[in-house]
Amino acid sequence: MSKPDKLVVGNWKMNGRRDMAVALSSAVAGQLPSGMEAAVCVPFPFLGLVGEAVAASALALGAQDVSDQEEGAFTGEVSAGMLSEFGCRFVIVGHSERRARQAETSELVAEKAARARAAGLTPIVCVGETRDERESGQTLSVIEAQLAPVLALGGEAVGSMVIAYEPVWAIGTGLSASVEQAVEVHQAIRAAVAGLIGDRAGDVRILYGGSVKPETAAELFSAPDIDGGLIGGASLKAEDFLAICQAAV
């Protein structure tokens, strides 16, 4: 079985305004290279606008979070069903910024991933260590603990997810893990998934995120077990994001 195309996902975070959202997504959608997959995960208010802008293109739509609840009295939450109705294909769960600022646990992240799958969405499950955890030699044990509740969802669930390794110390800092550091973690994640689903682990795309730039993308994406990227700041400039997409071909 051939390996899936590499995947590059832009995470706009809480950036942009209406005109920018349409212009940026349209520019990316109109110039996307073939031979790879790409998506943009945009703020909730822009889902309709961006969905219309990319509808006739190969650029997929995604959201940045989802509720662990199906519906009900959960003020401020957005359900997986709502995202599906807006044409989302992907949704990010467990980003380190939410783990830190909203105190999201790995158990909650797994519940969100399960809820997303039930609505036909592909969850992008984020894991990553802080600088202190890396410097104290805890990187792999931290990743293992973050993945454990997700793996507990079972092989069918995990086999249809995307996993993103984003070292917290590299997000928005301009720093990036070395290729060797990234590969070590990606291979550990692949091994953990293989322990659950065997050879099918090769079909699970594991992305690297953390200050990926056009000039570093090609080396990262050509390394073993790195299947693309989750891109923050560089996804806010069409030229940079497209260059990163080109590196994934």
Helices and strands as residue ranges (DSSP letters): E 7-11, H 18-31, E 37-42, G 44-46, H 47-54, E 60-63, H 80-85, E 90-93, H 96-101, H 106-118, E 122-127, H 131-135, H 139-151, H 155-159, E 162-165, G 168-170, H 179-197, G 198-203, E 206-209, H 214-221, E 228-231, G 233-236, H 238-247
